[in-house]
Amino acid sequence: MLGSGSIIMLHELKAKGKSIRAIARETGRSRNTIRKYLRAEGIPERKLHPKRVSKLEPYKDTINHLMNIGIFNCEVIYERIKEEGYTGGRTILRDYVRQFRPPKQVPAVCRYETKPGQQAQVDWGEYTYIEEKPVKYVSFTSLSWFLGISGPYT
């Protein structure tokens, strides 16, 4: 179904004297679609379809109870509600539980700071690159030395 703006545009193009074929070519729609909306009086209203009830709806009390006691594992919840007669899939259950699952806690990081000149970090590395003309592999070793106070870019 076309939106109201598109329908108004079709009527404006027709009022300018354009043929249905020219309007169809310009808008990229079929002639029958153009004809249907030009014959209709006003802008047709969209039909509202009734929302379907989720297969999960009758079991939400059980699911919420399990989540309240700390069970967020969808496989465990699925097995419990399946015993009660649930016929839906796991995906709809996962989507529902995901909204209520507590966020994963990131482990705390303890920063290690030192006074100037007290500590340094040394790393050895071996690097290989290819020279193009003449083609040959070149390997070299590298030493990086970071003072505890300076950081890697100073």
C-alpha positions in Angstrom: 0.0 0.0 0.0 1.3 3.4 -0.9 1.7 6.2 1.7 -0.4 9.3 1.7 2.4 11.4 0.2 2.8 9.1 -2.8 -1.0 9.0 -3.4 -1.1 12.9 -3.3 1.8 13.0 -5.7 -0.1 10.6 -8.2 -3.1 12.9 -8.1 -0.9 16.0 -8.7 0.8 14.4 -11.7 -2.6 13.4 -13.1 -3.9 17.0 -12.6 -0.9 18.3 -14.6 -2.2 16.3 -17.5 0.2 13.3 -17.5 -1.1 10.0 -18.7 -1.2 6.9 -16.5 1.5 5.4 -18.6 3.8 8.4 -18.1 3.1 8.5 -14.3 3.9 4.8 -14.1 7.2 5.3 -16.0 8.1 8.3 -13.8 7.3 6.7 -10.4 8.4 3.1 -11.2 5.0 1.6 -10.3 2.7 -0.5 -12.5 -0.1 1.2 -14.5 -2.7 -0.9 -12.6 -1.4 0.4 -9.2 -1.6 4.0 -10.5 -5.1 3.4 -11.9 -6.2 1.9 -8.6 -5.1 4.9 -6.5 -6.4 7.5 -9.0 -9.9 5.8 -9.0 -10.1 5.7 -5.2 -11.7 8.6 -3.5 -9.4 10.2 -0.9 -6.6 8.3 0.8 -7.5 4.8 1.8 -7.0 3.9 5.5 -4.7 1.1 6.4 -6.3 -2.0 7.8 -5.1 -2.8 11.3 -4.5 -6.4 11.9 -5.1 -7.7 15.4 -1.8 -8.5 17.2 -1.2 -12.2 17.8 -0.7 -13.4 21.3 2.8 -14.7 21.9 3.2 -18.4 22.5 5.3 -17.3 25.5 2.5 -15.2 27.1 0.8 -17.9 29.2 4.2 -18.9 30.7 5.6 -15.4 31.5 4.6 -15.8 35.2 6.7 -18.9 35.5 9.6 -17.4 33.6 9.5 -14.2 35.8 9.4 -16.4 38.9 12.4 -18.3 37.8 14.3 -15.1 36.9 13.4 -13.6 40.3 15.1 -16.5 42.1 18.2 -16.1 39.9 17.7 -18.6 37.1 18.5 -16.9 33.8 19.8 -19.9 31.9 17.4 -20.2 28.9 17.9 -24.0 28.6 16.8 -24.5 32.2 13.8 -22.2 31.8 12.9 -23.9 28.5 12.8 -27.3 30.1 10.7 -26.1 33.0 8.0 -24.4 30.8 8.1 -27.3 28.3 6.9 -29.6 31.1 4.0 -27.2 31.5 3.0 -27.5 27.8 5.0 -24.8 26.1 5.2 -25.5 22.3 7.2 -22.5 21.2 10.9 -22.3 20.3 14.0 -21.3 22.3 14.7 -18.1 20.3 11.6 -16.3 21.5 12.4 -17.3 25.0 16.0 -16.0 24.7 14.8 -12.7 23.3 12.4 -12.3 26.3 15.0 -13.3 28.9 17.7 -11.1 27.4 15.7 -8.0 28.4 15.9 -8.9 32.1 19.3 -10.6 32.4 21.7 -8.7 34.6 24.8 -7.3 32.7 28.0 -9.3 33.0 30.4 -7.8 35.5 33.8 -6.7 34.1 36.6 -7.8 36.4 38.1 -4.9 38.2 41.6 -3.8 37.1 44.2 -2.6 39.5 46.5 0.0 38.0 50.2 -0.4 38.7 51.9 3.0 39.0 55.4 3.8 40.0 57.4 6.9 40.8 59.7 8.4 38.1 62.8 6.3 37.5 61.6 3.4 39.7 60.5 0.9 37.1 60.8 0.2 33.3 59.4 -2.4 31.0 61.4 -4.0 28.3 60.1 -6.1 25.4 62.0 -8.0 22.7 60.4 -8.6 19.4 61.3 -10.1 16.1 59.8 -8.7 12.9 59.9 -9.9 9.3 59.0 -7.9 6.2 59.4 -8.4 2.4 61.5 -6.1 0.3 60.0 -5.9 -3.2 63.0 -5.3 -5.5 64.8 -7.7 -5.4 62.4 -9.8 -3.5 63.9 -10.9 -0.2 62.7 -11.5 3.4 64.3 -9.2 6.0 64.2 -10.1 9.7 65.3 -7.9 12.5 64.9 -7.8 16.3 63.6 -4.9 18.2 63.9 -3.7 21.8 61.3 -1.4 23.3 61.9 0.2 26.6 59.2 2.1 28.4 59.8 4.0 31.6 57.0 3.7 34.1 56.2 7.4 34.1 56.7 8.2 30.4 54.2 6.1 28.5 54.7 4.5 25.1 54.6 7.7 22.9 56.9 10.1 24.7 
